[in-house]
């Protein structure tokens, strides 16, 4: 029976450790398929956070699905950006590049959320979630979304409820969250460098 229990944090930790190893290798190329697969493991996490992150879940899942789909015809993240630059559609709604940037933000939000959970005492997730949202998403959102998210923060699960949904206890969850924080940092940096090296910036 044990094998049937879904362990989202394990999948997240293992897939991002593998991505980080690729990113840290010399002259590396990150392929769209393993990148988008690792990102898809994060999708259930947004669902576990409830109404406050409903917008993030819907947006993130759609963008990851687009990257998964694009991996059938585009091999690497570099090629994905270069193709959009050639077609002059980088900043257009629905472009793979724009979707990649949105997914990168989702990864970053989870990284900050985990960092904050690891240093925050007690059972409430309101502080960690508010800080993660304020740091990563709020600067890109209009007043209405920020207000809706603020209201949704009161409906967040407790830390214990979140861990129960993720099928982890506190000790195992801490290790897996630390793994993700460490492994996601170079991956996020790598994606940002791809945008900066092509003079695209990441604030749009």
C-alpha positions in Angstrom: 0.0 0.0 0.0 2.8 2.4 0.9 3.9 2.8 -2.7 0.5 4.4 -3.6 0.9 7.3 -1.2 1.8 10.4 -3.3 4.8 12.3 -1.9 4.8 15.7 -3.7 7.8 17.0 -1.7 9.9 14.0 -2.6 9.2 14.5 -6.3 10.0 18.2 -6.1 13.2 17.6 -4.1 14.6 14.8 -6.4 13.7 16.5 -9.7 15.2 19.8 -8.7 18.4 18.2 -7.3 18.8 16.6 -10.8 18.2 20.0 -12.5 20.6 21.7 -10.2 23.3 19.1 -11.1 22.7 19.8 -14.8 22.8 23.6 -14.3 26.0 23.4 -12.3 27.8 21.3 -14.9 30.1 23.2 -17.3 28.7 24.5 -20.7 25.4 23.0 -19.9 22.2 23.0 -21.8 18.9 22.6 -19.9 16.3 20.6 -21.8 12.7 21.7 -21.8 11.4 18.2 -21.0 13.1 17.6 -17.7 12.7 21.2 -16.7 8.9 21.3 -17.3 8.5 17.9 -15.7 10.2 19.1 -12.5 8.1 22.2 -12.6 4.9 20.1 -12.9 5.7 18.5 -9.6 5.2 21.9 -7.9 1.6 22.3 -9.2 -0.1 20.2 -6.4 1.6 22.4 -3.8 -0.2 25.5 -4.9 -3.5 23.5 -4.7 -2.6 22.6 -1.1 -2.3 26.3 -0.1 -6.0 27.0 -0.7 -7.8 30.0 -2.1 -5.0 32.5 -1.5 -3.0 30.9 -4.2 -5.8 29.9 -6.5 -4.7 32.5 -9.1 -1.1 31.2 -8.9 -2.2 27.6 -9.2 -4.4 28.2 -12.3 -1.8 30.5 -14.0 1.2 28.3 -13.1 -0.4 25.0 -14.2 -1.4 26.5 -17.6 2.1 27.8 -18.2 3.8 24.6 -17.2 1.5 22.6 -19.5 2.5 24.9 -22.3 6.2 24.2 -21.6 5.5 20.5 -21.4 3.8 20.7 -24.8 6.6 22.8 -26.3 9.1 20.2 -25.2 7.8 17.9 -28.0 9.3 20.2 -30.6 11.9 22.4 -28.8 14.8 20.7 -27.1 16.4 23.3 -24.9 15.4 26.4 -22.9 17.9 28.4 -24.9 16.3 27.3 -28.2 12.9 28.2 -26.8 13.9 31.8 -26.1 15.8 32.2 -29.4 12.8 30.9 -31.4 10.6 33.5 -29.8 13.2 36.2 -30.4 13.3 35.2 -34.1 9.5 35.3 -34.3 9.5 38.7 -32.5 6.9 37.4 -30.0 8.8 37.2 -26.7 6.6 39.5 -24.7 3.3 38.5 -26.4 0.7 36.9 -24.1 0.9 33.1 -24.5 4.5 33.1 -25.9 6.7 30.3 -24.5 9.2 32.9 -23.2 6.6 34.7 -21.3 5.3 31.4 -19.9 8.8 30.4 -18.9 9.2 33.7 -17.0 5.9 33.2 -15.2 6.9 29.6 -14.2 10.2 30.9 -12.9 8.3 33.2 -10.6 6.3 30.3 -9.3 9.5 28.4 -8.5 10.8 31.5 -6.8 7.7 31.9 -4.7 7.9 28.4 -3.5 11.6 28.8 -2.7 10.9 31.9 -0.5 7.8 30.2 1.0 9.9 27.1 2.1 12.7 29.4 3.4 10.2 31.3 5.5 8.5 28.1 6.8 11.9 26.8 7.9 12.7 29.9 10.0 9.2 30.6 11.3 8.1 29.1 14.6 4.5 28.0 15.2 1.8 26.4 13.1 0.6 29.4 11.0 1.6 29.8 7.4 0.2 33.3 7.1 3.6 35.0 7.7 5.7 32.8 5.4 3.0 32.9 2.6 2.6 36.7 2.9 6.3 37.3 2.7 6.7 35.0 -0.3 3.8 36.6 -2.1 5.0 40.2 -1.3 8.5 39.4 -2.5 7.8 37.5 -5.7 4.3 38.1 -7.0 2.9 41.4 -5.6 5.2 43.7 -7.6 3.6 42.2 -10.8 0.0 42.2 -9.6 -2.7 44.9 -9.7 -4.5 46.1 -6.6 -7.5 43.8 -7.1 -5.4 40.6 -7.1 -3.3 41.7 -4.2 -6.5 42.4 -2.2 -8.0 39.0 -3.0 -4.8 37.3 -2.1 -4.6 39.2 1.2 -8.1 38.1 2.0 -7.3 34.5 1.1 -4.4 34.5 3.5 -6.9 34.0 6.3 -8.0 30.7 4.8 -4.5 29.2 4.5 -4.1 25.7 6.0 -1.9 25.4 9.1 1.6 24.1 8.8 0.4 20.7 10.2 -2.5 20.6 7.7 -0.2 21.3 4.8 2.3 18.6 5.9 -0.6 16.2 6.2 -1.8 17.0 2.7 1.8 16.5 1.5 2.0 13.1 3.4 5.1 14.2 5.3 6.0 14.7 9.0 7.8 17.8 10.2 11.3 16.2 10.2 11.1 14.8 6.6 9.4 17.9 5.3 12.2 20.2 6.7 14.9 18.2 4.9 12.9 18.1 1.6 12.2 21.8 1.8 15.8 22.6 2.4 16.7 20.4 -0.6 14.4 22.4 -2.8 15.6 25.8 -1.5 19.2 24.8 -2.2 18.6 23.2 -5.6 16.1 25.7 -7.0 18.4 28.7 -6.4 20.9 27.8 -9.2 18.0 26.7 -11.5 16.1 30.0 -11.1 19.4 31.9 -11.6 20.1 30.0 -14.8 16.7 30.9 -16.2 17.2 34.6 -15.3 20.6 34.5 -16.9 19.1 33.2 -20.2 16.8 36.3 -20.2 19.5 38.8 -19.2 22.0 37.4 -21.7 19.5 38.2 -24.5 18.7 41.7 -23.1 15.2 40.6 -22.3 15.2 41.4 -18.6 12.8 39.7 -16.2 10.5 42.4 -14.9 7.6 42.2 -17.3 
